[in-house]
Amino acid sequence: MEERLKKVIQDVFSVDEVDINVRMDNLSNWDSLKQINYMIALEEEFGISISPEEMQLLKEEPKSVLTLIETK
Amino acid sequence: MENRDSFLQKIEKSKSINFAAKAVREFLIENNSYSDYFFIDNNLPVFDSKKIKIAFLSSYTPNLIETPLRVNLFKNKIKGDINFSGFSNIEQELFDDESTLNEFDPEFIIVSLSLEDLFPDFIYRFSHLNSKEIEKEFDGIIKRLVKIIELNSSKNRKTIICDFGYPTVLDNVLYHSNKSSGQIEQINELNKRIKLLRQKYADFSSFHFNYLQNKIGIESSFDSKLWYTSKIPFSKKFLIEFSNELSLHIANLLSSKKKCLVLDLDGTLWGGILGEDGINNILIGHDYPGNIYRDMQLLLKRFIYQGILLCACSKNNLEEVKQVFEQHPDMILGFNDFAASRINWKNKHENIRSIAEELNIGLNSFVFIDDSYFEINAINNLLPEVETIHLSGDELQKLETVKNIHWFYSIDLTEEDKIKTNLYRNDKKREESKTEFNSIEDYYRFLEMKLEIKSSDEYSINRISQLTQKTNQFNLTTRRYSISEIKKNHESTESLIFYLRLKDRFGDNGIIGTVIINITEESWKIDTLLLSCRILGRTVETALISHVINEARKQGAKSVIGEYIKSARNQQTESFYENHGFKQKGNCWYFDTENSIDNPEWIEILTKEN
């Protein structure tokens, strides 16, 4: 699961290494559009639906996204 | 299974955008998740080909389309540079010289507006509106679009306008589906008016947004969450399809279209292997799965009516194959539908090459379709300029592939296009009768050629522009002109355009050449002189230049000046002027109109104006 998450982040944010303990909005190329792309890619990769309220979580450490996916 | 590593290897190895584009296309067949588009985008190779600048003007946030659009453009061999202008200030972006849009200076502007933004009452208060009010608003929308097109044209930009989609919620579906002026019909009417603009504005084309939205499904095209959180009105699925179709649209405007489709037979036009199963056991007919092959043939045959040449290329025995086409009751395609065929045991790349020679068209105009990956891969490597379509999977998958063949999209069709296969078939008859004569001159006489040379008129403008766009071999200067540029020359008193139509005993060849002349007091300068490759080798060029010189003299010009600009494909015209007695001075060739050139006796010139 963690590997699949890392792959999505590498693709969408065009980064080589992913640290799942670092907040996503610390990435230099983070913006609201990237956030949407990130959400769409996650929904597709894990077959889940992320509600508008949960979208804020995406800014945080990828670790919290893992928890979110596990609860779905 | 095409995995990421082998994709990256292919990309690394590719020396041209042709090969890399094919790698992207192949990868996307099996890997098309949303993040795959980003993966591809991150790894697109950099070739030093020109970037095409494309800007979006829209009333919503279109930015999400950027990555899929760049990837899909690349798939069509286009390096795209995409720019988005802030939404809802379209006119400001267009008219302000210092706006982001004008600083960016795009070649293409895609205008995508929604009725919700332009005319909210139409969506939310429809029953309250009367027809006059609707008409007034629609007039305003069309005027606004016309302004955008005209402004873009004046800056040499092409405008692509998306027609309007249907609303997700109809005003009152039962009531309005029983009225001829309900919401749906009104939107169709507005879209019709957009399409009519094409007749007047050559730099404009309309994009089939409405059809695409219906194809995908109005509800599946929209995503409430994306709309209310980010003002993005499209679902992921729609974004991907939209970007794909837009890239095909742009590719079509940029490059000459494909002219020829080479078909494999076994496994492509019918199921089974003719040589092994025999004519009675191949799968084609009215029951599954033969009915699928039958429909595939119907789909393929329709290209003929769009001016595409179909050819057959198969490892088989010619006699057996002919028997299938002539005797099998369920075949849709006949052997006569092929402009050329190669039924033999040679390699397909040799066969395709020889078809290209026979039809006298370049390999980069070819598309090849086969169910064998071996053959597809061989062509990809040996003839990289030929586009390939692999018919993989079972019959239902093959049908989907055939349905989605996009290589022959074209925005305009001319009368010539609609009868092209006949034209080539007549050429074949001509070729066959050539051998019965003692000398080529005897053959020319036998042909009874009549060459009509006329000044351009409204009917010929499209075809003249198309000839300048598509003719590579017998083209002295290879200058490409859009319809609007030809129109300008046509209307100008400083230039003169002739077009040629050739008839002979086998039929009408249609408009096969053009000359564009810049007139000055003293001389006629030939800006463009070209002939379609179909009629080369029949001395038409001599008849043409002889006529041009006679006309120039009649109208008082002292000399005719020609020019040869070398291109990769026009070597055969290098000594055209020299052979016709022109004298070289600097970069140009001069002919004194006191002299003349004999018209070949076997070509009768008709000049009567309409």
Interface residues (C-beta under 8 A of the other chain):
Chain A: K7 V8 D11 V12 S14 S32 L33 I36 N37 I40 A41 E44 E45 S51 P52 M55
Chain B: S33 Y34 S35 D36 F38 F39 D41 N42 N63 L64 T67 K225 L226 Y228 T229 S230 I232 K236
